[in-house]
């Protein structure tokens, strides 16, 4: 493996990752060992390690990986989570992206599961909801968020995400949903990515409450 340049403040980045995970765990959006946060660190990516309880995670439970294969760099003691290929796909396609958050927030997970995708890219459409402005899209009056199939192999999800961003990166909202899995958001830093996660979660909540998928659907999903 060739040498990989990393940021000088990598240790601070590790601390920010673990703090973000603990905060999202407290909200109920990263139960157990689910969910991940990552940041770009020079040429490398720092991501929360797999199989670590998010409520007690510390900077020691993060891992620096190379940007191509997602393998731990020399000296790392943790192993990256299964969702790492999706994080890396977003970084490769979006040079300005500095952080990615993936969480099992309940309403966005429910919405993605209802829509389904059956092996293709589905779409969640949010119309005339003021909160859509929080996603930072050019036209918040009509926002289409892609919904991807939750393939068992995350590399296949990453390939779908890569193909999608190849075609629409310029106009794509900084969020995607994965059926039966949750929401993934990104931004210039952790705060921006987390703010967008809050927006897509509330947009999903409002969509379910308004019964956009037929009578009784919202009631069944939020009880």
N, C-alpha and C positions, 0 to 999 in steps of 0.2 A: 504494500500500500504506500503510495507516495505521500510525502509530508503534506499536512493540511494546516493552513493558517487559521488560528483562532483569535478571538478578541482578547484584549488584555483584562477585561472585566468579566471573564468567564465565571468566576466564583460568585460574583454578584448576580449574574444571570441565573445561576443555579438556585440561589436563594429566592429570587423573584418567581421562578417556576414553582418551587415547592409552596411558597406562600399563596400563589394563585390557586393551586390545587386544593389547599386546605380551605380557602374561602369558598370555592365552588362546592366542595364537599359539604360545608355547613349549610349551603342553600339547598342541598339535596340533589344537585346536578351531577355529582361524581360519587355515587354510592359505592361502597366497597373499594375494589381496585379498579373501577371503571373510569374512563376518561383520561385525557392526556393534554399536556401543554408543552409547546416547544418554542424555541427562539433560534434565530439565525445567529451564529457566532463566528464572524469572519467567513471562512469557506465551509466551516462545519455547522452542525445543528446540535443544540442541546435539547434533550427531551426527557420528560419524566419516565422513570424506569417502569417496566411492566411488573405486574403481580405485587405491587406495593399499595397498602391501604392509603387512600388519598387523604383521610382525615389526620394522619400522623406522619405524612411524608416530610422529609427534610432535604436539604441540599445534597446530602449523601446519597439520596435515592434518585439521582438524575444521571444521565449518561450522554457523553459527547460522541456523536456518530459522524461518519464520513457522509457527504451529501449524495453520493451515487448509490452505494450498496446498503447504506444504513447500518453498517457494522461499527461496533464500539472502537474508538481510537485506542492506541496503545496506552496502557495504564488505567483504563476504565475498569471498574469492578462490577457494574450493573449491566443488565441486558435490556435493550430497547423493547417497547411494546409492539404488539402485532400490527398496530395501526401506523407504524412508522412510514411505510411506503406512501401512504396518502399524504402525510405531512411533507415528505420530500418532493412529491409530485407538485404540490402547491408552490413550494419554494423554487423549484426548477422553472415553472411556468411564469412565476410572478417575481421578477427581480427586486421589486420594491417591498415585497412582503417581509416583515421582520419577526412575526409571531403567528402561531396557529394554536387554536383552542378547540378541542374535541370533547363534547360532554353529552351525557345522557339526560339532558333536561327533559322533563316529562311531557310537556305539551308539544314541543317540536318532534320528539320521538313518536308521540301518538299520531301527529299529523303525517309524518313520513310513512308510518305504518299503514295508515288509512289510504294514502295515495297509492303506495306500492309502485313498482316499476317493471316487474316481470322481465328483467334482463335488459331493459332499456332505460334511458334517462326520462323520468317523469318530471312533473313540474308542479310546484306549489305557487299559486298566483295570489298576490295580495293587492287588492284594488282599493284605492281611495282611503287608505289608512295612514293618518298623519305620522304614525310611528315609523313608517317605512323610511322616512328621512334619516333615521338613525343608522341605516345601513350605508349611507353615503353614496347612494346611486344617483345618476344624473336626473332621472325622472321617477320620483317616488310615487307618482299616481298609479303606476302599474309595475309591480315588481314580480318577476318570475324566478323562483329559486329552484335549482335542479334537485331532483330526488334520485339517488342512485341505488341500484340493487346491492344488497348486503351479501356479496359473495363470501364464501368461507375463507378464500385466499385474498388477503388485503392487497396483494400486488395486482389482482384483477380489478379491484375497485380503483386503485391508483391509475391503472391504464385507462379506465373509463373517465376519470377526472382529468387526466392529461389530454385525452381526445376532446373533451368538452371545452377545456380552457384554450386548447389550440384554436378552436373555432370562434370562441366568444370571450376571450380574456378581457378585452377592452371594455365590453359592456356588461360583463357578468357581475352580479352582486357578490360581495365578499363573504358568501355563506353557501354551504351546500348541506343537504340532508341525505342521510343513508337510512333506508328502510329498516325498521326494527332496531335501529342503532342510535340515532340521535343527530345532533347538529355539529357542524364544523365551521368555524369562522376564522378569519384572519385579518391582520392589520399591520401597521407600521411597528407596533409594539404590543405588549401584552394587554395594556389598558384598552387600546382601541379594539383589539380582537375580542376582549371580554365584553366591552360595551355593545358590540354587534351581536354577541351571543345573547345578551339580555334583550335586545330588540327582536331577534328572530323568535325567541321563546315567547315574548309577549304577543307578537304578531300571530304566532301559532295558537296561543291561548284565545285571542280574540276571534280568530277564524273558527275555532271549534265552538266557541260560545254562540256565535251567530248562526250555527247550523249550516254552514256552507256546503256540507256534504250530505244534506238531506235531513228530514225531521228525525229528531232523537239522537243523531250522531254525536253532537256536542255533549249532551247529557250523559251518554254512555261512556264517553271518553274521559270526562273530568270527575266523575263521582268517586 
